[in-house]
């Protein structure tokens, strides 16, 4: 995973911006244009608002491209996965991304995970889905998750293990959402597609083997 970190400081807060992770959802610009404004130089000016107000806006960034340094950001109470139609998976919570050997690659509270298979910054999304006109519904088959009627999605870390040239093995307790208003609690270990060609997205169906996916 590539990084390109830019730092912006005031007396009260230091903001880090990783341009490699930004998907231009503009949550920061819409939420606080006095601080986050692409027409200004520098485009982030943290001295123009209080540290607490800026933190609230940073938390809205779904990709983790925006972070702050003054104190470690605490993960939200729930681990959640939101399926973006024709786009990535937005994940929030206590997240750890591992390689196939179980070595930690990234620990974070907010990430956008590639679903189209074409990102040059796998497993993170880089908006390549827009370039290839990727199509994938936001709905999912609840039967694959063994949904529970109740449960605390914060009980367990959300671990994403990247299998060589294969899927993401998801382990943890989480709530998964879709634009189709589905919302399911689950703690089932599942394999998530990352080649972009599965017929049962967002879940893997083995298609990566047929198409020679590399990642």
C-alpha positions in Angstrom: 0.0 0.0 0.0 1.5 3.3 -1.1 1.4 6.4 1.0 1.8 10.1 0.2 1.5 12.0 3.5 1.0 15.8 3.7 1.0 17.5 7.2 -0.9 20.6 8.2 -0.3 22.1 11.7 -1.8 24.6 14.1 -1.1 25.2 17.7 -3.8 22.8 18.8 -3.8 20.0 16.2 -1.8 18.3 13.5 -3.6 16.9 10.5 -2.2 14.2 8.2 -3.6 13.8 4.7 -2.7 10.7 2.6 -3.5 11.6 -1.0 -3.1 8.0 -2.0 -6.2 7.1 0.0 -8.4 10.0 -0.9 -11.4 9.2 -3.0 -12.7 12.8 -3.2 -16.0 12.1 -1.3 -15.6 15.7 -0.1 -17.1 15.0 3.3 -14.4 17.4 4.8 -15.1 20.1 2.3 -18.8 20.0 2.7 -18.5 19.7 6.5 -16.0 22.5 7.2 -15.1 24.6 4.1 -13.3 27.2 6.3 -10.6 24.6 7.0 -10.8 22.2 4.0 -11.0 24.1 0.8 -9.3 22.9 -2.4 -9.2 26.5 -3.7 -7.0 27.7 -0.9 -3.2 27.2 -0.5 -2.6 25.2 1.6 -6.0 23.5 1.1 -6.1 22.5 4.8 -5.8 25.4 7.3 -6.4 23.9 10.8 -5.9 27.3 12.5 -9.3 28.4 11.3 -11.3 26.1 13.7 -11.1 24.4 17.0 -9.3 21.1 17.3 -12.5 19.4 18.6 -14.6 20.6 15.7 -11.9 19.5 13.2 -11.7 16.0 14.7 -15.5 15.6 14.2 -15.0 16.4 10.5 -12.0 14.1 10.2 -14.1 11.3 11.5 -16.4 11.7 8.6 -13.7 10.8 6.1 -14.7 7.2 5.1 -11.3 6.2 3.6 -9.0 7.2 6.5 -7.1 9.6 4.2 -7.5 12.3 6.9 -6.0 11.6 10.4 -5.0 13.7 13.3 -1.9 13.4 15.5 -2.6 15.0 18.9 -4.1 11.9 20.3 -4.7 8.4 19.0 -8.1 8.2 17.3 -10.3 5.7 19.2 -12.3 3.3 17.0 -16.1 3.6 17.0 -18.1 1.3 19.3 -19.3 -0.8 16.4 -17.4 -2.5 13.5 -19.4 -1.6 10.4 -19.1 -2.4 6.7 -21.0 -0.3 4.2 -21.3 -1.5 0.6 -21.1 1.3 -1.9 -23.0 0.6 -5.2 -20.5 0.2 -8.1 -17.7 1.1 -5.6 -15.7 0.1 -2.6 -16.5 -1.3 0.9 -16.3 1.4 3.5 -15.2 -0.1 6.8 -15.1 1.5 10.2 -14.1 0.1 13.6 -11.1 -1.6 15.1 -9.5 -2.8 11.8 -6.4 -4.7 11.1 -5.2 -5.6 7.6 -2.9 -8.6 7.4 -1.0 -10.4 4.6 -1.5 -14.1 4.0 1.2 -14.9 6.6 -0.7 -13.0 9.3 1.7 -10.1 9.4 0.1 -6.7 10.1 0.1 -4.3 7.2 -2.2 -1.6 8.5 -4.2 -0.8 11.7 -6.8 1.9 11.3 -10.3 2.9 12.2 -11.5 3.8 8.7 -10.6 2.2 5.3 -12.1 2.0 1.8 -11.5 -1.5 0.4 -11.2 -2.1 -3.4 -14.0 -4.3 -4.9 -13.2 -3.9 -8.6 -9.8 -5.6 -8.5 -8.1 -2.8 -10.5 -6.8 -0.6 -7.8 -3.1 0.2 -8.0 -3.1 0.5 -4.2 -4.6 -2.8 -3.2 -6.3 -3.7 -1.0 -7.4 0.0 -0.7 -9.6 1.7 -3.2 -8.1 4.3 -5.5 -11.2 5.1 -7.6 -10.2 2.8 -10.4 -13.8 1.5 -10.4 -14.8 4.8 -12.0 -12.3 4.4 -14.8 -13.5 0.8 -15.8 -17.2 1.5 -15.2 -17.4 -1.2 -12.5 -20.8 -2.5 -11.8 -21.7 -4.2 -8.5 -24.9 -4.0 -6.5 -25.0 -2.9 -2.9 -27.3 -5.7 -1.9 -26.0 -9.0 -0.5 -27.3 -12.5 0.3 -28.0 -12.5 4.0 -28.0 -16.3 4.1 -24.2 -16.2 3.6 -23.7 -14.4 6.9 -25.8 -16.4 9.3 -27.3 -13.2 10.6 -28.0 -12.8 14.3 -31.0 -11.1 15.9 -28.8 -9.4 18.4 -25.2 -9.0 19.3 -22.5 -6.4 19.9 -20.6 -5.6 16.7 -17.8 -4.1 18.8 -16.9 -7.4 20.6 -14.1 -8.4 18.3 -11.4 -6.8 16.1 -12.2 -6.8 12.4 -9.3 -8.6 10.7 -8.9 -8.6 7.0 -6.4 -11.3 5.8 -5.3 -10.8 2.2 -4.9 -14.2 0.4 -2.3 -14.2 -2.4 -4.1 -13.7 -5.7 -7.3 -14.5 -3.8 -10.0 -13.1 -1.6 -10.0 -11.2 1.7 -10.7 -13.5 4.6 -12.9 -11.5 7.0 -12.8 -12.3 10.7 -14.6 -10.4 13.5 -17.9 -9.2 14.7 -19.5 -6.6 12.5 -22.7 -5.0 11.1 -22.9 -4.9 7.3 -25.1 -2.3 5.5 -26.2 -1.8 2.0 -27.9 1.0 0.1 -30.9 -1.3 -0.2 -31.5 -0.7 3.5 -30.3 -4.1 4.5 -28.5 -4.2 7.9 -27.2 -7.4 9.4 -25.2 -8.3 12.5 -22.8 -11.2 12.0 -19.7 -12.8 13.3 -19.3 -15.3 10.6 -15.9 -15.7 8.9 -16.5 -15.0 5.2 -14.3 -14.5 2.1 -14.8 -11.2 0.3 -14.2 -10.9 -3.4 -11.4 -8.6 -4.5 -11.0 -9.7 -8.2 -14.2 -7.8 -9.1 -15.7 -10.7 -11.1 -17.6 -12.8 -8.5 -21.2 -13.5 -9.3 -22.1 -13.3 -5.6 -20.5 -9.9 -4.7 -19.4 -8.9 -2.2 -18.6 -12.5 -1.4 -16.0 -14.6 -3.2 -17.1 -17.5 -5.5 -13.7 -18.7 -6.7 -13.8 -16.7 -9.9 -10.3 -15.2 -9.2 -8.8 -18.6 -10.1 -10.5 -18.7 -13.5 -9.4 -15.2 -14.5 -5.9 -15.3 -13.1 -6.3 -12.5 -10.6 -3.1 -11.1 -9.1 -3.0 -9.3 -5.8 
